[in-house]
Amino acid sequence: IKHNNNNNNNNAMLKVPGFDHAKGDPEPNKHVFDPTQHKIVICEGLYLLHWPNVAKVFDFSIFIKDDLEKAMERLKIRNRVIPGYTPEEIDIRVDAVDRVNATTVLESKHRADLIVESAATAATASAVVPPAAIQQS
């Protein structure tokens, strides 16, 4: 995070939004950083580069590019462990919510200083655990 946060005061507190999956919406000013105490801050999140006012506060940013279809399949498999949802409901939710989020985030990759290929993209299909193996566990 840039030391001056586009202010003239190098010691100004920086407030950034956070996300709580239990609440489901971004929370303004969830995280507060004090440049006199926090010399290095590493942030991770889907929308950090999408919001221009947030993206510009970073000294350096990295976008991890992934194959959209492979990522959606991994999410469908991973999310099968969420209680209260059928596999069909998980598939619908991934396509209706996660795919839209991923597509939106892809539009902001041009704001990154560096774009790297996801290691998961290079993984072979045999490395992915089939849904039947998860359900049997």
PyMOL commands that set and color helices and strands:
alter all, ss='L'
color gray80, all
select helices_A, chain A and resi 52-55+68-81+87-106+109-111+119-122+125-127+131-136
alter helices_A, ss='H'
color red, helices_A
select strands_A, chain A and resi 14-19+26-33+62-65+114-117
alter strands_A, ss='S'
color yellow, strands_A
deselect
rebuild
show_as cartoon
